[in-house]
Amino acid sequence: MALHPVRLVASSLVSLWVLLGFHAAASHAASPLTFFHVSDIHLDPLYNAAYNYTTRCRPPSSQTLPPLRYQHSPSPTVDATVGLYGQYGCDAPMNLIQSAFTSMTSVNAKPSFILFTGDMPAHALDPTTWLNTVNKVPEIVAQHFPTSPFYPSIGNNDVYPEYIIQCSDKNLATLWNSAWSKWIPSDQNVTFLEMGAYAAVISPGLRLLSLNTLLYSTRNPNATLPIADPCGQIQWLKAQLQSAKALSQQVYVIGHIPPCLDSFAFLPLWVEPYHTNIMSLLASYNDTISGIFFGHTHRDEFRILSDANDVDLAILIASSMTPVYDNNPSFKMYTTSAASYTPINMVVYMLDLFLANLVGQGNFTLEYTYSEIYNQNILDSAALNSIESLMYTSTSVFDMYYDFRQALYVTNKIIVLCVQTSGDTTALAKCVEEHQLARTKR
């Protein structure tokens, strides 16, 4: 099951359609974009609110579920919070995902496009339920955004078994034969079916490159084989970047697993030398790349990574819709500049899961606005370096960032203090909400 180089026809040069499409796009004036970034949905059709995180909120069965990769210790809950919209430590029920996409349409019913950086199905599903979920999530997307372009990248739970993939993998055909073929340009089918990557024109003057990062994952046994360029994806990426630069195009790079340290175990997520090689390639086209977007960590965070020549790359990571790793569900909306398509602002919306279950309403609300919280008007490496430096000297800035990483996940402290002064669930909900609002205004 070795990873073999991609066929010459799929990787040597960009297809004629792509060249003509990008050339035509380059002739139009740029305009600002507004788009959503969603990641790690992890819809669980087996979710049952009668159970808790000890069984992943599923009925006990004879099947032994593999443990979640990361241990967690959810805050204690009371009966009123048992999860209509989900529970901390469990993957997402249908109510939660429907509420999330409904809230997105309330924020912006016609975004320029939607970026999805991987993982539609829940963790540890059986093959049949996994396949049904792969097909179900696109139905939800189409129901709420029937005309909005939707650009996905492959997550580790979008393949079965998880993480394991190789060139021309059957999982790629499974995804293509679901709704993915409707989202990805038809002329990219050879590339996608071979390596899981694709290119798309997402706006005049802007090209999107979706990478299959599972090829480099430390949890994919095929990634440890001595192959310089699995499936030829690095060669393909280089050809795409060269073409974009020649046509004065800007580029968005998206993927699921970011080329950085894991947010929980603090270990590398990519196998070397793939990490070094791709980071060096991206850095050499830093002026062409206007945005790099990933998911996987289930945390709202950014990374500033440098290559051997100290060229900084800003990586924007979405938090998750699933609350499985002790976070509130959230999604992001970006606004870009007209000139370079670099994001100039980010607005994050979240669902206070504790409060939603308490009052029986699943409306996502504003969590924070990047420009107001950090006093920055762009999300590039210089601005993020400035914020990073400030965190070392300002406890309040770091505390805000840390709270936002988990979308204001209600910690034990707030619950315990509110229970001490609340005579009923109405008072408890009001207390929690007031403390959450106070935290967003710090």
C-alpha positions as CSV (number, residue, x, y, z in Angstrom):
1,M,0.0,0.0,0.0
2,A,2.8,2.4,-0.8
3,L,2.2,6.0,-1.8
4,H,3.2,6.2,-5.4
5,P,4.1,9.3,-7.5
6,V,1.2,10.9,-9.3
7,R,0.8,10.3,-13.0
8,L,2.5,12.9,-15.2
9,V,-0.8,14.0,-16.7
10,A,-2.1,15.0,-13.3
11,S,0.8,16.8,-11.8
12,S,3.3,18.1,-14.4
13,L,1.4,21.3,-15.4
14,V,-1.9,22.9,-14.6
15,S,-4.7,21.8,-16.9
16,L,-5.7,24.0,-19.9
17,W,-9.1,24.8,-18.1
18,V,-7.3,26.0,-15.0
19,L,-4.9,28.2,-17.0
20,L,-7.7,29.7,-19.1
21,G,-9.9,30.1,-16.0
22,F,-7.2,31.9,-14.0
23,H,-6.1,34.0,-16.9
24,A,-9.7,35.2,-17.4
25,A,-10.0,35.8,-13.6
26,A,-6.9,38.0,-13.6
27,S,-8.4,40.4,-16.1
28,H,-11.1,41.5,-13.6
29,A,-10.7,44.0,-10.8
30,A,-10.6,42.6,-7.3
31,S,-13.4,43.3,-4.8
32,P,-13.7,42.6,-1.1
33,L,-14.9,39.2,0.0
34,T,-16.9,38.0,3.0
35,F,-16.7,34.3,3.7
36,F,-17.2,31.7,6.5
37,H,-14.6,29.3,7.8
38,V,-16.0,26.2,9.4
39,S,-14.2,23.1,10.6
40,D,-14.5,19.9,12.5
41,I,-18.3,19.4,12.4
42,H,-18.1,15.8,13.6
43,L,-21.8,15.0,13.3
44,D,-22.8,12.0,15.4
45,P,-26.1,10.4,14.3
46,L,-25.7,8.0,17.3
47,Y,-25.9,10.8,19.8
48,N,-28.3,10.2,22.6
49,A,-28.8,12.9,25.3
50,A,-29.6,10.2,27.9
51,Y,-25.9,9.3,28.1
52,N,-22.8,11.3,28.8
53,Y,-19.2,11.6,27.8
54,T,-18.2,8.3,29.4
55,T,-20.0,6.6,26.5
56,R,-19.5,9.4,24.1
57,C,-23.2,10.2,24.5
58,R,-24.1,6.9,22.8
59,P,-26.0,3.9,24.1
60,P,-23.6,1.3,25.6
61,S,-23.1,-1.6,23.2
62,S,-20.9,-4.7,22.8
63,Q,-18.6,-2.7,20.5
64,T,-15.6,-1.4,22.3
65,L,-15.0,2.2,21.3
66,P,-11.4,3.3,20.9
67,P,-10.5,6.1,23.4
68,L,-10.4,9.7,22.2
69,R,-6.9,10.8,21.5
70,Y,-7.0,13.4,24.2
71,Q,-8.2,13.0,27.7
72,H,-10.6,15.6,29.0
73,S,-12.4,16.5,32.2
74,P,-15.7,18.2,31.4
75,S,-17.2,20.6,33.9
76,P,-19.8,19.1,36.2
77,T,-23.3,19.6,35.0
78,V,-26.8,19.6,36.4
79,D,-29.8,17.8,35.0
80,A,-31.0,21.0,33.3
81,T,-28.0,21.0,31.0
82,V,-28.4,17.4,29.6
83,G,-27.9,18.1,26.0
84,L,-30.5,19.0,23.5
85,Y,-27.7,20.7,21.6
86,G,-24.9,18.4,22.7
87,Q,-22.6,17.8,25.7
88,Y,-19.0,18.7,26.4
89,G,-16.9,15.6,25.8
90,C,-19.2,14.3,23.0
91,D,-19.5,14.8,19.3
92,A,-22.2,17.0,17.7
93,P,-25.9,16.0,17.5
94,M,-28.1,16.9,14.6
95,N,-29.7,19.8,16.6
96,L,-26.4,21.5,17.1
97,I,-25.3,21.3,13.4
98,Q,-28.7,22.5,12.1
99,S,-28.6,25.4,14.6
100,A,-25.1,26.3,13.5
101,F,-25.9,26.5,9.8
102,T,-29.2,28.3,10.6
103,S,-27.2,30.8,12.6
104,M,-24.8,31.2,9.7
105,T,-27.6,32.1,7.3
106,S,-28.8,34.7,9.9
107,V,-25.3,36.3,9.9
108,N,-24.9,36.2,6.1
109,A,-27.3,34.3,3.9
110,K,-25.1,34.8,0.8
111,P,-21.4,34.7,1.6
112,S,-18.8,34.9,-1.1
113,F,-18.0,31.3,-0.3
114,I,-17.5,28.9,2.6
115,L,-14.2,27.3,3.6
116,F,-14.5,23.9,5.3
117,T,-11.2,22.5,6.7
118,G,-12.2,19.0,7.3
119,D,-14.0,16.3,9.5
120,M,-17.7,15.9,8.8
121,P,-18.4,12.6,10.6
122,A,-18.0,11.9,14.3
123,H,-15.2,10.0,15.8
124,A,-15.3,6.2,16.0
125,L,-18.3,5.4,13.8
126,D,-18.9,2.0,12.2
127,P,-18.4,1.9,8.4
128,T,-22.1,2.1,7.5
129,T,-22.9,5.0,9.9
130,W,-19.7,6.8,8.8
131,L,-20.8,6.6,5.1
132,N,-24.3,7.8,5.9
133,T,-22.8,10.8,7.7
134,V,-20.5,11.6,4.8
135,N,-23.6,11.9,2.7
136,K,-25.8,13.6,5.3
137,V,-23.6,16.7,6.1
138,P,-23.7,17.9,2.4
139,E,-27.5,17.8,2.6
140,I,-27.4,20.1,5.5
141,V,-25.0,22.5,3.7
142,A,-27.2,22.5,0.6
143,Q,-30.3,23.1,2.7
144,H,-28.9,26.3,4.1
145,F,-26.6,27.5,1.4
146,P,-28.0,26.1,-1.9
147,T,-26.0,28.6,-4.1
148,S,-22.9,29.5,-2.1
149,P,-19.6,27.9,-3.2
150,F,-18.4,25.4,-0.6
151,Y,-14.7,24.5,-0.7
152,P,-13.7,21.4,1.5
153,S,-10.4,19.8,2.4
154,I,-10.1,16.2,3.6
155,G,-10.0,15.6,7.4
156,N,-8.8,12.5,9.2
157,N,-12.4,11.5,9.9
158,D,-13.5,12.0,6.3
159,V,-11.7,8.8,5.5
160,Y,-12.2,5.2,6.8
161,P,-10.3,4.0,8.7
162,E,-9.4,7.4,10.1
163,Y,-6.1,9.0,9.0
164,I,-5.1,6.2,6.6
165,I,-4.9,7.2,3.0
166,Q,-2.7,6.6,0.0
167,C,-2.7,7.6,-3.7
168,S,-5.9,6.7,-5.6
169,D,-7.4,5.7,-2.3
170,K,-11.0,4.3,-2.4
171,N,-11.9,7.0,0.2
172,L,-11.2,9.7,-2.5
173,A,-13.7,8.1,-4.8
174,T,-16.2,7.8,-2.0
175,L,-16.0,11.5,-1.3
176,W,-16.1,12.4,-4.9
177,N,-19.2,10.3,-5.5
178,S,-20.9,12.1,-2.6
179,A,-21.5,15.8,-2.8
180,W,-17.8,16.7,-3.1
181,S,-18.0,16.4,-6.9
182,K,-20.5,19.2,-6.8
183,W,-18.2,21.4,-4.7
184,I,-15.0,20.8,-6.6
185,P,-14.5,21.9,-10.2
186,S,-15.1,19.0,-12.5
187,D,-11.8,19.4,-14.3
188,Q,-10.0,18.7,-11.0
189,N,-11.4,15.2,-10.7
190,V,-8.2,13.5,-11.9
191,T,-6.1,15.4,-9.4
192,F,-8.5,14.8,-6.6
193,L,-9.0,11.1,-7.2
194,E,-5.2,10.7,-7.4
195,M,-4.1,12.7,-4.4
196,G,-7.1,14.4,-2.7
197,A,-6.0,17.9,-3.7
198,Y,-7.6,20.4,-6.1
199,A,-7.5,24.0,-7.3
200,A,-10.4,26.4,-7.8
201,V,-11.1,29.9,-9.0
202,I,-13.0,31.4,-6.0
203,S,-13.0,35.0,-7.1
204,P,-11.4,37.1,-9.9
205,G,-7.7,37.1,-9.2
206,L,-7.9,34.6,-6.4
207,R,-7.0,30.9,-6.6
208,L,-7.7,28.3,-3.9
209,L,-5.5,25.3,-3.3
210,S,-6.8,22.5,-1.1
211,L,-4.2,20.1,0.2
212,N,-4.6,16.6,1.4
213,T,-2.6,16.9,4.6
214,L,-3.3,13.3,5.7
215,L,-0.5,12.3,3.4
216,Y,1.9,13.9,5.9
217,S,0.2,13.0,9.2
218,T,2.2,11.3,11.9
219,R,-0.8,9.1,12.4
220,N,-0.9,7.8,8.8
221,P,1.4,4.8,8.6
222,N,1.9,5.3,4.9
223,A,3.4,8.8,5.6
224,T,6.5,7.2,7.2
225,L,7.4,5.4,4.0
226,P,10.6,6.7,2.3
227,I,8.9,8.7,-0.4
228,A,10.0,12.2,-1.3
229,D,6.7,13.4,-2.5
230,P,3.7,11.3,-1.8
231,C,1.3,11.3,-4.7
232,G,3.2,14.2,-6.2
233,Q,1.3,16.7,-4.2
234,I,4.3,18.9,-3.5
235,Q,5.2,19.0,-7.2
236,W,1.6,19.9,-7.9
237,L,1.6,22.6,-5.3
238,K,4.7,24.1,-6.7
239,A,3.3,24.2,-10.2
240,Q,0.1,25.9,-8.9
241,L,2.0,28.5,-7.0
242,Q,4.3,29.2,-10.1
243,S,1.2,29.6,-12.3
244,A,-0.5,31.9,-9.8
245,K,2.5,34.1,-9.5
246,A,3.0,34.3,-13.3
247,L,-0.6,35.4,-13.7
248,S,-0.5,37.9,-10.8
249,Q,-2.9,35.8,-8.8
250,Q,-3.3,35.6,-5.1
251,V,-3.7,32.3,-3.4
252,Y,-5.5,30.8,-0.4
253,V,-4.1,27.5,0.9
254,I,-6.5,25.3,2.9
255,G,-6.0,21.9,4.6
256,H,-7.1,20.0,7.7
257,I,-4.0,19.1,9.8
258,P,-1.8,22.2,10.2
259,P,2.0,21.9,9.8
260,C,2.7,22.7,13.5
261,L,2.7,21.2,17.0
262,D,-0.4,19.6,18.3
263,S,-2.4,21.8,20.7
264,F,-2.8,19.1,23.3
265,A,0.2,16.8,23.3
266,F,2.6,19.5,21.8
267,L,4.1,17.0,19.4
268,P,4.6,17.5,15.6
269,L,1.5,16.8,13.5
270,W,3.4,16.3,10.3
271,V,6.2,13.8,9.4
272,E,9.5,15.2,8.3
273,P,10.8,16.1,5.8
274,Y,7.3,17.0,4.5
275,H,6.8,19.7,7.1
276,T,10.1,21.5,6.2
277,N,9.7,21.0,2.5
278,I,6.2,22.4,2.2
279,M,6.9,25.3,4.7
280,S,9.9,26.3,2.6
281,L,7.8,26.1,-0.6
282,L,5.0,28.3,0.9
283,A,7.5,30.8,2.3
284,S,9.1,31.2,-1.1
285,Y,5.7,32.3,-2.4
286,N,4.8,34.4,0.6
287,D,3.9,37.5,-1.5
288,T,1.5,35.4,-3.6
289,I,-0.2,33.7,-0.6
290,S,-2.9,35.9,1.0
291,G,-4.3,33.3,3.5
292,I,-3.5,29.9,5.0
293,F,-6.4,28.2,6.7
294,F,-6.5,24.9,8.7
295,G,-8.6,23.1,11.3
296,H,-8.1,19.9,13.3
297,T,-7.0,21.3,16.7
298,H,-10.5,22.2,17.8
299,R,-9.2,25.5,19.0
300,D,-9.6,29.0,17.7
301,E,-6.0,30.0,17.4
302,F,-3.2,31.2,15.0
303,R,0.3,30.1,14.4
304,I,3.2,32.1,13.1
305,L,5.8,29.7,11.6
306,S,9.1,30.6,10.0
307,D,11.2,28.8,7.4
308,A,15.0,28.4,7.4
309,N,15.2,32.0,6.1
310,D,13.0,33.4,8.8
311,V,10.1,34.2,6.5
312,D,7.0,34.2,8.7
313,L,3.8,32.5,7.6
314,A,0.5,33.3,9.3
315,I,-1.7,30.2,9.8
316,L,-5.3,30.8,10.8
317,I,-6.9,27.9,12.5
318,A,-10.7,27.4,13.1
319,S,-12.2,26.0,16.2
320,S,-14.8,23.2,15.9
321,M,-18.5,22.8,15.8
322,T,-18.2,19.7,17.9
323,P,-17.8,20.3,21.7
324,V,-16.0,17.0,22.1
325,Y,-12.8,18.5,23.4
326,D,-14.3,20.8,26.0
327,N,-15.1,23.8,23.8
328,N,-18.2,25.7,22.8
329,P,-19.1,25.3,19.2
330,S,-18.2,28.2,16.9
331,F,-17.6,29.4,13.4
332,K,-15.8,32.3,11.8
333,M,-16.6,35.0,9.2
334,Y,-13.8,36.8,7.4
335,T,-13.7,40.0,5.5
336,T,-10.9,40.6,3.0
337,S,-9.2,43.6,1.4
338,A,-10.0,44.4,-2.2
339,A,-6.4,44.7,-3.3
340,S,-4.7,41.6,-2.0
341,Y,-7.6,39.4,-0.6
342,T,-5.7,39.3,2.8
343,P,-8.2,39.0,5.6
344,I,-8.7,42.4,7.3
345,N,-11.2,41.3,10.0
346,M,-12.6,38.2,11.6
347,V,-15.9,37.9,13.5
348,V,-16.5,34.8,15.6
349,Y,-19.8,33.4,16.6
350,M,-20.3,30.8,19.3
351,L,-23.0,28.8,21.1
352,D,-22.8,28.7,24.9
353,L,-23.6,25.0,25.1
354,F,-24.4,25.1,28.8
355,L,-26.8,28.0,28.4
356,A,-28.3,26.7,25.2
357,N,-29.3,23.4,26.9
358,L,-30.5,25.3,30.0
359,V,-32.9,27.5,28.1
360,G,-33.6,25.2,25.2
361,Q,-32.4,27.6,22.4
362,G,-29.5,27.0,20.1
363,N,-28.8,30.5,18.6
364,F,-25.2,31.2,18.0
365,T,-24.2,34.8,19.1
366,L,-21.3,37.1,18.6
367,E,-18.3,36.0,20.6
368,Y,-15.8,38.6,19.5
369,T,-14.6,40.8,16.7
370,Y,-10.9,40.6,15.9
371,S,-10.4,44.3,15.0
372,E,-12.1,45.5,18.3
373,I,-10.4,43.0,20.6
374,Y,-6.8,43.3,19.2
375,N,-6.9,46.8,17.6
376,Q,-5.6,45.4,14.4
377,N,-7.0,45.9,10.8
378,I,-5.4,42.9,9.1
379,L,-4.6,39.3,9.8
380,D,-1.1,38.8,8.5
381,S,2.1,37.7,10.1
382,A,3.1,41.2,11.2
383,A,-0.2,41.8,13.0
384,L,-0.2,38.4,14.6
385,N,3.4,38.8,15.7
386,S,2.4,42.0,17.3
387,I,-0.4,40.3,19.2
388,E,1.8,37.4,20.2
389,S,4.4,39.8,21.6
390,L,1.7,41.7,23.6
391,M,0.5,38.4,25.2
392,Y,3.9,38.1,26.9
393,T,3.5,41.4,28.6
394,S,-0.3,41.7,29.0
395,T,-2.1,39.2,31.1
396,S,-5.5,40.5,30.0
397,V,-4.7,40.0,26.3
398,F,-3.4,36.5,26.9
399,D,-6.5,35.7,29.0
400,M,-8.8,36.9,26.3
401,Y,-7.0,34.8,23.7
402,Y,-7.0,31.8,25.9
403,D,-10.8,32.1,26.6
404,F,-11.5,32.5,22.9
405,R,-9.5,29.4,22.0
406,Q,-12.3,27.3,23.5
407,A,-15.1,29.7,22.5
408,L,-15.7,30.9,26.1
409,Y,-16.1,27.3,27.4
410,V,-17.7,27.6,30.8
411,T,-15.2,26.6,33.3
412,N,-15.9,25.1,36.8
413,K,-15.3,28.5,38.4
414,I,-18.3,30.3,36.8
415,I,-20.7,27.4,37.3
416,V,-19.7,26.9,40.9
417,L,-20.0,30.6,41.7
418,C,-23.3,31.0,39.9
419,V,-24.8,27.9,41.6
420,Q,-23.8,29.5,45.0
421,T,-26.1,32.5,44.3
422,S,-28.8,31.1,42.1
423,G,-32.1,29.8,43.5
424,D,-33.4,28.2,40.3
425,T,-32.4,27.4,36.7
426,T,-33.6,30.8,35.4
427,A,-31.3,32.6,37.8
428,L,-28.5,30.2,37.0
429,A,-28.8,30.9,33.3
430,K,-28.9,34.6,33.9
431,C,-25.8,34.5,36.1
432,V,-23.8,32.4,33.6
433,E,-24.8,34.7,30.7
434,E,-23.8,37.9,32.7
435,H,-20.4,36.4,33.4
436,Q,-19.9,35.4,29.8
437,L,-20.8,38.9,28.6
438,A,-18.4,40.4,31.2
439,R,-15.6,38.2,29.8
440,T,-16.2,39.3,26.2
441,K,-15.9,43.0,27.3
442,R,-12.6,42.7,29.2
